[in-house]
Amino acid sequence: MMLLNKPKEKEAQEAQTNEVAVQESAQASMTDAELALIPSIVREIGVRDTTGGRESFSYRTDAVALNVADGHLDGTVSVDSFTVAVDSALVRHFPVEMTVSQQDMAYNTLVAELKEIGVYRKFASLRKPVPSADTVRLENDVLAIEFDAHGGIMSKATLKKYKTYFASKTDKNKIDSAQVEVFSPADRATYWFKIDYNNNYVDTHHLYFTPRQVNDSIVEMTVDLGDGALWGYRYTLPQGESYLVRMDIIQQNTQNVLPQNTTQMGMAWKMELPRLERGLTFEERNSGIYYRYFGETPDNINGNSSKTERINHRVQWLAFKDQFFSTIMLPRKGFESGVVQQQAYKVHPDAEHIKFLAADMVVPYSATDEIAASFDVFIGPNLYPLLKDIDAQLGVDDGLSLTRVIPLGWSWLRWINTLIVIPVFTFLSGFVSNYGIIILLLTIFIKLIIFPFTYKSYLSQAKMRLLAPEIKEINDKYPGKENAMVRQQKTMALYSRAGASPFSGCLPLLLQMPILIAMFSFFPSCIELRGQSFLWVQDLAAPDVIFTLPFSIPFYGKEVSLFCLLMTATNIVYTRINMKNQPSSSSMPGMKWMMYLMPVMFLFFFNSYPAALSYYYFLSLLITIIQTWIFRRCVNEEKLRRKMAENAAKPKKKSGFMARLEEAQRKQQAALREQQKGRRR
């Protein structure tokens, strides 16, 4: 049913949408009261002309030319090759040569322009492009930022030490060597603020700012509000290896233009998340929106679902995160509240974007200070030591918990990665340049840590194997359901005398599970592995595809990963060896195929996972097989049998638990006998 209902790739591509909001198709409208205000506003913002002794004011945009003389508004609106008078367009009186769509376009263009003039007033002239010679740019050793006069924003951020590994559409085997662009105009990446003005809100992304490069580290983007009033941004990018950009909202002499009682300001931030990696599975899974309430553990929206969340409390920071790179906004006074949204796309292999992320937040704002608000913006890799060091760089005493954008497992397992795996991995990276060798050394280190548990588990299995004949004798001597309690008592007594336990082999394995789960989270999040080659692997952070099938296997796909195959084969060998060590394997032949089913399931499960993860599990299983072989050679089962016999001969003091357990068994057995007698009567 899943296969039949699975949409075809072409249908999925056609169904994909890159828009979050549905575009309104209703026609624009304007009230008489709104129209009556336009002449006075044009007089305020327009260009004054006294030619011929008559005073007039003109205001022009690309499509609309307005003129006010003697309090009367006239002008034209241009659509295609047609130019229509404003008076005629407002009453929808158009030349017969114009089509209905051209008439609608002319009317809507004019009304939209008049309405925006009514909102923007003094800001209206700032909606025209500002002539600029070159692109304004700040750059240090690791980060390059370009600025756009339209909106005054950081329009493109490039990480100079990282490459994009998303294969191009034209050649899937070709690695794009371009530097990573965390965001760019192609990603619809933008942010803007909502200025409280004239009982309305002016969106700064409609305004054109004037750039001024103060020095190699500072750029200012400002708008002139008239009467000596300025409003804008000051961006500071320190030289050296810094991924932190300081963004200050600056203002001068705005008391006559902007209200002075404003304490908050809206901020909108939107971006399509670009594809940057070869492997799509974890780039989709580990990307999304992360945020942290003050004093709490960070929360997130990620995965492959679309979701909207309302934030009703103060937020310390907000991040738009990809698998290995993030843009994090850190307001100096936090965000007051807001709404965050993730729209997950139906991504096909050649898709250039995977998600649309949006945030509409409220930030504290000082209308009277020269610096109205301040932000620190992190634009860089999700590198654990780097994110951890930002606390010290910003002087935050209580910690920012920015490392939480790196998914290192559940909180009760995360400490394994943060306190053991990452420090050892970082230490080895200082001496060994090949990350395949580093993973091998890390695997050996972990195996040494859990060696006592592995040895304990093998000894327990050996004891149970030696006791198997005696257990069989007990089962044969006390058959049937009516003797179940007797069998259990005799078996437990045998275990107690021999110093063995059926659970002692399981406990060491359970103690190893947290490490296996922690490594499952570590490798897909380890940016150090990104782009690192080893043997036939081009990128340890992506699947090591050796060839692509001409057809797709359900739940497996077309691509074949070699390390996943090696891991599966090794897992099957280990399962066979482990089954031979189990005393019950011969008496439960129906369970054999179930034991072999798990490695096959892993083949389907891990095929799209990073090569480093499959490589680690392959090494771990291989070392376990070698350890088992060594244990067999070193552990003398005859000596072990004699030791168990010696333990059985020693008098044993029952623990309180065992005494209570035996008493409960006796009572249960007595009740069972009484029940059987009652049935005979």
FENJO-V551590 format. One record per helix or strand of 2 or more residues. SS is the DSSP state (2 for helix, 1 for strand). FROM is the first residue (numbers start at 0). TO is the last residue. Records with the same first field share a line. If there is no record, write none. Layout:
SS: FROM-TO  FROM-TO
//
This chain:
2: 1-4  8-14  31-44  50-52  85-89  99-126  184-186  203-205  253-255  280-284  383-393  401-404  410-428  434-448  450-476  480-497  503-524  526-528  561-580  588-605  610-633  636-648  655-679
1: 46-48  55-59  63-68  71-78  81-84  135-138  142-147  152-162  178-182  189-196  199-202  209-212  217-225  228-236  243-251  263-273  287-292  298-301  306-310  314-320  324-330  334-343  352-363  370-380  544-552  556-560
//
